[in-house]
Amino acid sequence: MENKWFLSMIRDEFRGGKINLEKTHKLLEKLDIQCNYVHVKSIFKDNDRLKQGRITIEEFRSIYRIIAHREEIVEIFNTYSGNQKFLVEKNLLQFLIQEQYILDMSQNIAFEIIQKYEPIEEVKRAHRMSFEGFIRYMGSSECLIFKPDCGRVYQDMTQPLNDYFISSSHNTYLISDQLLGPSDLWGYVSALVKGCRCLEIDCWDGSQNEPIVYHGYTLTSKLLFKTVIQAIHKYAFLVLKFKVLVRNKKIGTLRETRERKGSNKHGQVEEFEEIYQDEIKGSETLIGSEDNPGKEDEIISVAGVPLFKKRKVKVALALSDLVIYTKAEKFRSFQHSRLYQQFNESNSIGETEARKLLKLRAHEFVLHTRRFITRIYPKATRTDSSNFNPQEFWNIGCQMVALNFQTPGLPMDLQNGKFLDNGGSGYILKPQFLRDIKTQFNPNKSPNQSDPVTLTIRLISGIQLPPSNHSSSNKADALVILELFGVPNDQTKQQTRVIKRNAFSPRWNETFTFIIQVPELALMRFVVESQGLITGNEFLGQYTLPVLSMNKGYRRVPLFSKMGESLEPASLFVYICKIIICKNRNIEQVHL
């Protein structure tokens, strides 16, 4: 029956005789088999027996089986079909429950999967699934490692704003370096499309009273403020709510703002003195943004480090009055914030100062971020727009960890992976221990407010991995690194052996176990590399996601390029098992 179906699908393509490489690739796609052209080209060449650039129908069948009938999938199918040619609904349901951990026990689930993925009509009508249907199901989005439920907004979105991690960018208008590079609207568009919810707009007076946006006191190019606003208006609400909060310096109190409501504020500018902090050593003052000193007035403290100074600031009254919930206020100390900081005031702290506080006063930092929105921004010496590791600041509850979205690499992989969760909305509800008023959580110490998870990953195989740039065909000396990011005690990585000269279908069958103390903050990053003995390993692809968003069972791990582009159909094939150890509820262990 499968043979009859297969011939009926391809016969017309061979009525004129043999077919070439391009038609072979298109015919595979017609059969719903995703394939990388580089791999198809190599396999085509191996099966073109006469080396004429054209193949027979039997040679095409061989190519199809090599690409579609992967041995690891055949083994799973045979286990549940009893080495028969079909899975009946009962067998498929058994597989879904035992291996895929599908808890929906409805009678129709197996039937629905068969109807959706079985390509042979006679088999479908008999309520069975052939191997052709099984491989299409296993290659579908339903078998991805990322939980479908996490792909929608499922968290409580009614809590105070400081209870969320918020996807945040730094100097959003820049698409290159911080000193000479261009400012471009694409910075805003690309950040918004990625789910970024906190954009930075450095606003300056331009000619003819036209506000401009650029990195002040540098040679970066300038944008008109109005074009930035227009771009944000067009792209801001592709995901989430139709509201904008303006974070800026503010004149006066909220009561004074309410009293001015409805009055004409056009052209009105007010000047006020603010306190800012400067460092004697290792200064990370950023010029030309809300975190930067303007004209210095007087030093108001000279004893000790850091210094606090006064400066005069001018703010348009109309802009000031737009600032309600997120007034920018300079961070002085945790004690000062406890005593004087208002609920609607938020802080920006440079990465160097924040890292010092994290090392010395982590628990106080957690208590601070429980009450106040805290933004962390890159140090000024990162003129090349490099990024820091955001994980260390998420660990203490910092809501806005601002990164240079234009710069690919590990930090942006973590950023993109973390904010996959909750529907890619750009808002992630912080764990309860980072929101609790009585929290004792300290990421630098052993936790007592979280249940550990034992995560077991069997890395089975690679599927059409990107070939090495140093290979003239589809070869790579492939290896996979599994990196766990989270609190310091959870950070670790493990690595597979190297499979030589095989990017098409490397088989590892290696098992890795991670005991994760704080799974609520943990991210898993799969990195595929090609071993290089002289120049170092070559990056081929990666995928990052939250540990608690990982599906169990046989799953496909999609891969993305260094620039964040999908490398489909390149992926890893894994088996995931998670067990939560419920130490806080007097239960030894339950499946997660």
N, C-alpha and C positions, 0 to 999 in steps of 0.2 A: 504493500500500500504506500509506504514512504517512497519507494522507487518510482512508482507510478506518478505520485504527486510531484516529485522532483523533476522528472522528465517533462511533465506537463508545464512546469514553470519555466523551463529553459529551452524547450524544443524549438520554439519560433526563432530564437536568437541564432540557431545553428542551421537554419534552412539554406542559407547561402554558403555553408561550409564552415570553415574555421573562423574563430574570432580573435581579435588582437587584445593587447593589454588593457586599453581604455574600455572596450566593451566588456571585458572580464570584470573590471572594477565596478562598472555600472550594474552588471548583472548580479553581482554579490549584494550590492545595495538594494536591488529590487527584491532579493530574497530576505531582506531585513537583517543582513549580517554586516555590522559596522566593521570597516577595515581601513587600516592605514595604507595609503598608496605605496609607500616605501616597502612595506612588508609584502603587499600584493605583487609588486614588481619583482622582488627577489624570489618569491614562491613560484610566480609565473615562469621566470627564467629556469628554475630547477625542473619544472614539469613540461616545458616546451622541448620535447624529445628531439625534434628535427632542427631546433634552433633557428626557426624561420620567423619568429615573432608572432605566430598564430597557433592556436591550440584547438584540439578536437573536443567533442562533447565529453569524452571519457577523461581527458586531461583536465577539463574544467571540474568534473566531479571530484577528482583527486585534490585539486586546489581548494574546493569548497570544504571537503572533509578535513583537510589540514587546518583550515582557519576556524571552522565552526565546531567540529567534533573534538573538543579538547578532552584529553584523557581524564583529567580530574573531574570533569562533569559527567563523563561516561561512568566512572566508578560510583558516583553518588546515585545516578539514575539506576544502575544495575542493582545497587543495594536495596532500593525501595520497590523496584519492579520485579525482583526475584529473577533477574536476568531475562525477563520477558521483553517484548517489544513495546509494551505500553504500561502506563500507570493508570490504574482505575482510580476513581475518586477517593476511595478508602485509603489507597496507598499514598496518594498525593496529600491527603489530609494528615496522615501519619507523619510524613516528611515535614509539613508545615508546622506541626505542633512540636515534634521532637527536635528538629534541627533549626527551624527558623523562629521558634518561640512565639508564634502567632497565637495570641490569647483569644482572638475572636473565634469562638467555637461554633459559629453559625453553620448550618448545614450547607449553605450556598457558597461558602468561600472557595472550596475546591472547584466547584462548578464554574464560578465566576472567573477564576484564573484560567481554567481550560478554555472558556469561551473567548477570553481576551488574547491568549497567546498561542493556542493550537492552530497551526496553519492548514492542516489537512481536514477538510470538511467532513469526510466520513468518520474520522476518528473523533472529531468534535461532537458529531451527532450521537456517537456511542458513549458520550460522557467519559472519554478517555484522553490521556495525554501521551503523545509520542515523544521520542527524544527530541525531535525538531521543535515541539512546543516547549519542552523542558529547557532547552538551551536558550530559547527566546525569553522565557520567564527569568532564568538566572542572570541574563544579561540586561534585564530591564531596570528601571528606576526603583521598582519595588524591592530589589535586592541590594540597593546601595547601603553603605555602612551608616549613613546619616539617617536618623529616625525621621520618618515622614511627619510625625506629630510635632517635631521641633522646627519643621519648615513652615509652620504657621504661627501667628501670634497667639500663644496659649497661656502666657504668664499674666498675673494680675497687673493690669496697667493703671490702677487707681491709687497706687501708693505715692508718697511724696517723691519729688524728683531726685532727691539725694539718695534714694534707695535703689537707684539703677546705675549700672555701668552704661556709659553713653559713648557711642562711636564718635571719636573726635579727631579732627585734623589740625595740623599746625601750618600757619602761613599758606592757607588753601590755594591762594592765587598763584603760587610759584609752581612751576613744572620742572625746575632744574635746581641749580644751587641757590644759596641764600644771598649772594652778593652781586653777581653779574647776570644771572639768568633771566629769562623772560617771565613776565606775569601773563597769565592766559586764562580765559574763561573756562577752558577745558579742565583746569584744576578743580573748579567748582562742580562742573558737570560730572566728571569721572568720580569725584568723592561722593556726590549725592547718589549716583547710580549704585555705588557700593554700599549704600545704606548709612553713610556718614550723617550724623545728626547735629554736630557742633562744627560750624565753619568759622574760620577766622577772616575778618575783613579789616585790614589796616587802612583807616580812612584819613586822608590828608586834604588840606586846601589846595585846589588847583587853580589854573588861570580862569578868569572871568567867573569867579565864584562857583566853579564846577568841581565838586568833590572828586578826588581820585583815590585809587587803591594801589599801593605798592609797598615794598619793604623800605621804610623810610631811611634816609641818609645812606642809601646804597645805590648801586647803578642798575638795579633791576628795573625792567620797563614798567610802565604805568597803565592802569585800566581806568575807564570812567566808572565811577561808583554806580551810576544808573544802569550800565550794562551788566554789572555784577548782580544787581538786584533783579534785573529782568531774567537773567539765567537761573537764579535761585527760584524765582517764581515759577519758571517753566519746569524745573526738574525736582524741586524739593519734596513734592508730595507723591512721588511714584510709590513710596512706601510710607506709611504711618498717618498721623493726625494732621489736620489742616490748621496748625498753630505755629507761630514763631515766637520764641523768647529772645529778646535782645540782651546780651551780656556786655556791660560797658560801665565806665565811671558814671556816677550819678550825683547830681546836685540836690542837697537837702534830703528831706524825709519823704516817706510814702504819703503822709498826710498832706504835706505841701504839694506833692504831685497831684493828689486828688483835688485840692483847692484850685489848681490851675487848669483843671479839665474844662475844655471848651473855649479857653482864651486863645487869642492870636499870639503865637510864639515865633512867627516867621522872622528870621534874621537875628533873633535874640541869642547872645552868647554870654555865658557867665564864667567867671574865673574863681577858682578856689584852690586852697592849699591842701595837698595830700602828703602823706608820709610814705616813703618807699625805702627799700632796703638795698644797701650796696655791700659788697664783700671786698675786704682788703686783699685777700688772696684768692686766686682761681675764680675771678669774677665771671659770672655768666649773664651779665646784663645784656639784654636784647634791645637794640636801638630801633625806634620807630614802631613799637607796638605797645599794647596796654601794659606790658611788663617792663617797659624801658623807662629810664629816667629822662626827663626833658631838661629844662634849664634848672640847675640846682639853685636853691635859695640859701639854706643854712643847714649846718650839721646840728642835729638836736641831741645827739649822743655820741660821745667819743670814747667811752670806756668799753673795751671789749669788742668782740666781733660777733655778729655783723654790726655795721653802722646803720643807723636810721637817719634819713635826711628828709627835708621838706622840699617840695617843688611846686611851682604854680602850674595849674592845668586849666585849659579853656575847653568848655564843652557846650555844644549847642543845646539850648534848653529843650527844644522839641525832641532831640535824640535822648537827652537825659530822662525825659518823662516817659519814654518808651520802656525804660529799664524798671521792671517791677520785681520779679522773682530772682533775678540773677545779677545783682549789683556786684561789680568787681571791686574787691577790697584787698589791699596788700596784707599778706600773712606776716605776722610778727612773731607769735609764739603760740603754743597750744594753750598756755595759761591765759594769755590775752584774749584768745578766741572764746575760751570758756566764760570769761567774765564779761566781755564787751561785744562779741560779734553777734549780729542780728541774723534771724532765720533766713532772710533774703539776700545775705551777703555771701559771696563765694571767693575763693582764693586761687591764685595761680602761683605755683612753686616750681622753680627750675629743677631739672633732674638731679643736679649735683647736691643742692641743699636737701631735696626730698630723699635722696639716697642716704645722706648722713642721718636724717631724722629716722628713717626706716631702720637703720642699723642700731641706733642708740635708744629710740623711744617708740618702738613699733606699736605697742599697745595703746599709747596715747594717740598715735597717728590714726589707729583704727577708730578710737572714740571720736576723734575729730571728724573723720569722713562719715561717721554715722550721722552727724548733725549737719555738716556743711559740705556743699559741693566743692570739690577740690580738683583743680586742673593741673596736670604735670606737663611741662613743655621742654623741648630739647635745649641743651646748653648752646651758647652762642658760638662755641668753637666748632660746632657741626656745620660749618659753612658749605660743606658738600651735600647738605640735606640728608646725612645719614641719620639713622634712628637708634634709640636705645631699646632694650628689651622691656616691653610694657608689662610683662607678667609680674615683676616684682612690685609694681604699683597697684595692679589689680588685687594682689594678695592682701593689701591693707585697705582696700575699699575705695581707692581713688576713682571718682566717677568719670572724669574726662582725662584720659591719658592720650595726649595729642601727639600724633605721628605725622611725618612727612609722607603723605600718601603717594607721592610721585616716585618714591625710592623703593624698589623691590628688595626682597631679602627676608631673613628670618623674622624680624619684628612685624613686617606687614603680613607675613604668613600667619603669625599668631593673631594679629588683629582681624584678618579676614576669617580665620577659623573660629575665633570666639564669637563673632557677631553673625555667624551662620544661624545661631540659635535664635529662638523666639521669632521665627519668620523673617529673619534678616531685617528686622525693624530698626536696628541700631540702638535698641534699649534692651538690656538684660537685667532682670531683677536680681539684686545681690543676694547671696545666701543669707539665711536667717542670722547666722553668727556675726555677720557684718552689719546687721540692722538692729540687733538687740541692744537695748539701752544698758543692760547689765552684762554685756559681752566680756568675756575674759580672753577672747581670741588674740593670739599673737602668732603670726606666721613663722616666726623664728624658733618657736618652741613646740613641743609635742602637743597636738590638739586634744581637747577633752570634750569638744562640742560637735564632733563630726564622726560619722561612721566610716571606717576604712572600707575599701573595695579591693578585692583581688581580681585583677584583669588578666585574662589569658588570651593570647593572640597566636593562632597557628597561621603562619604565613605560608600559604600553599604554593602560589605561583604568580607570575607576571603575565599580563595579557597585552601583547603588541606594544611593548614599551618603546619610547622614542629611542632610535639608534644613536650611538655615539657620533659626535661631529667628526671624530677621527676615523670613522669607518666609512668605506666606500659603498657598503651594502646595508644590511639590517642587523649589524652586529653591535654588541656591547658586552663588556665584562660586568654584568649586572650584580648589584648588591642593594640591600634595603637597610636603612637605619630607622629604628623606632625610637623617637625622642619624646620623653614625657616632661611636660612643663607644669609647674604648680608652685606650691610652697617649697622652700629649700630642701626639706627632707624627702620630697617626692621627685625632685629633679633627677632624671637618669636617662640613659640611652643604651640600647642594645642593637646588635648588628648581625645580619645573616652572613653566611659564607658567600663567596663570589662564584657566580655561574659564568664561565668563560664563553665568549663569542656567541651570545644568545640574548637578543633583545625581544625576539618574537614570542617565545614561550618558556622562559626560565622556570624551573621547578625547584623550590627550596624545601618545602615541608618541614619547616623548623618552628618550634613552639617557644614563646616568650611569656614570662609571667611577671606582672608588676603588682606590688602591694602599695596601694595609694591611700595615704592617710587623710587627705582632704580632697576627695573626688569632685566636690562642688566647684573647685577652682582649677582643676586639672585639664590640660589640653594634650592630645596625642598628635604628633606630627610624623607622618610617614614620608621618608625621603628616599628617592631612588637615585643611585649614582652609578657611574661606570668607573671601575677602578683604573687609576692611572699611576703607574709606578714612578714616573719621572716628573710629570707636571702636576701631580695630585689628582684626586678624584674629580670627575666631571659630573655636574648636576644634570639630572635628566627630568625630574619632576617631583612634586610633593603634594601632600594633602594634609590639612590640619583641621581638627574638630574637637569640641568638648567631649571629655570622657563620658559624661552622663548623656550625651546625645548619640552615643554609639549603639547601633542595632546589634543584636546578638545573632549567632548562627552563621551560615555561609553568606558572606557579603563581598561586594565589589567596592574597592577603594578607588575612586576616580583620581586622576592626576592632573596637576596644573603646572604650567611653565613658571619660570622665574618671574615673568611679568604678570602672572595671575590668569593667564588664558587657559581654557580647557584644552586638554590633550587627547580627548576622546578619539578612539576607543581605548587608549592606553589606560591601564588600571592594574590593581593588585587584587588577587583573589585570596580571601582570608576566612578563618573561622574564629568567631568572637565568643568568649564566655566571660560573664561578669558575675561575681558573687559579692554581696554586701555583708559585711560582718557587723551585726547589730549589737555592738558592745553597750550602747546606751539604753537598750530596751530588753535586756535579759534574754535575747534570742541569739543562739549561736550563729546561724547564718541563713540567709534566704537569697533566692535568685533575684537579681536586679533586672 
